[in-house]
């Protein structure tokens, strides 16, 4: 869409203090960049105001001419860990401030280079849900279109080469992963080592080039060696890209959302740390991801030369996407084709129904957190002020009856304290719940890509079945292709089984923790009101 004109389908109100652009349904905008983030565009309206807006809220105006003045963002470099060409820590990449054509004559000499420390490789995969869902809208927000990265990887990796066995891939012993099949036909990943965890701690702001570049560094400490490593957000971003390229059959948990502004505020830094901890926890719990060589390199390497060598090796890895199915070791027993199709279709429908519900649930949690910190806090402080003001008014005719005045002031103080409780509470209940469901929202939205791999393989098997019936393919070739299709199916079932365990154990735990915190929170409110009541009874 870059350089094209688009028409707004819905109203969107940008949050003040951010780079968001408010748009009105029906107005025409010009797109500067359509690759700012997952589902967000940068552009300007007919008044010359520029900023970010959701791509799902607009559609291309076909007859619009492509603007010759549209500017594109610089390609992000993939240099080494400590190299300057991989050292931009900005939120939206290095880019100049865009000047609309109507203003270029007056402002040619005033095009501003955004400070590098305010741009962003520290930008995650999506704009913050705190921005998207400031409140739950009256009408549903359209799903943001998402590129099918996994399926693209599948095609590039050569699906036919794997299914037809035309390319022999040598798999090192350390890369092999195993699937076992239970009595009821449920496949599971086989753990290949002791379980462990990894703690994300001590985020701190650092800088280089005499302060021209600033960034946040997080400390990671795995329990199997207790050796601390330092990682920046862009290192997580690099890792996430490697995992997505390598494991087309595993939905990779998402990183924290992108942030346009406020990246160095203490509250944001701590919240991002907890979100990174959720990402790390999920990877550590996964039997395959937790044993990935690139992941182990990420959480253990402390030496500069070893990091660079490991990074280059990961980026040149050929065992990616569909090719990695060659590494899966599983039973040779043929699967029931019809039964598998029914099972996969049922799982696909389950995911399709779950996806919007999880997104809505997360939006609700984010909305509640914001209401606690803004709306509810303000309302209780208003109540407190009213009681306090009434107490002050009664002081004018006290005549020794100060008891009522003091009690009213105590009531005002109680409501004011309740407002402060509301302000502080979300970090104990609503934010952790939203962070947990941010992980599952990303995983669920990636499952259709994984399911599509199996569907594509099944269709290929049907096509080859027809070729065999027409004597255009040898039956032995079909049997080999069917076995490879079963490998894909067993990998999908194993991932489905892992997801089922995740939701039964960890979502259960998250909701129980949330409810305990809610009970404790409302008990504090009761205690404050009891104190106010006691002031009247003294």
Secondary structure, DSSP 8 states (H G I E B T S, - for coil): -TT-EEEESS-B---TTSSB--B-TT-EEEEEEEEEETTEEEEEETTS-EEEEEGGGEEE-TT----TT-----------TT-GGG----SS-S-B----GGGHHHHGGG--B--GGGS-SS--SSB-HHHHTSS--SS---------HHHHHHHHH-HHHHHHT-S-----GGG-EEEEE-TTS-EEE---S----EEEEEEEEEEETTTTEEEEEEEEEETTT--EEEEEHHHHHHHHHHHHHH-TTS-------B-SS-TTSHHHHHHHHHHHHHHHHHHHHSTTGGG-HHHHHHHH---HHHHHHHHHHHHT----GGGGGGGEE-------HHHHHHHHHHHHHHHHHHHHHHHHHHHHHHHHHHHIIIIIHHHHHHHHHHHHHHHHHHHTT-TT-HHHHHHHHHHHHHHHHHHHHHHHHTTTTHHHHHHHHHHHHHHHHHHHHHHHHHHHHHHHHHHHHHHHHTTSS-HHHHHHHHHHHHHHHHHHHHHHHHHHHHIIIIIHHHHHHHHHHHHHHHHHHHHHHHHHHHHHH-
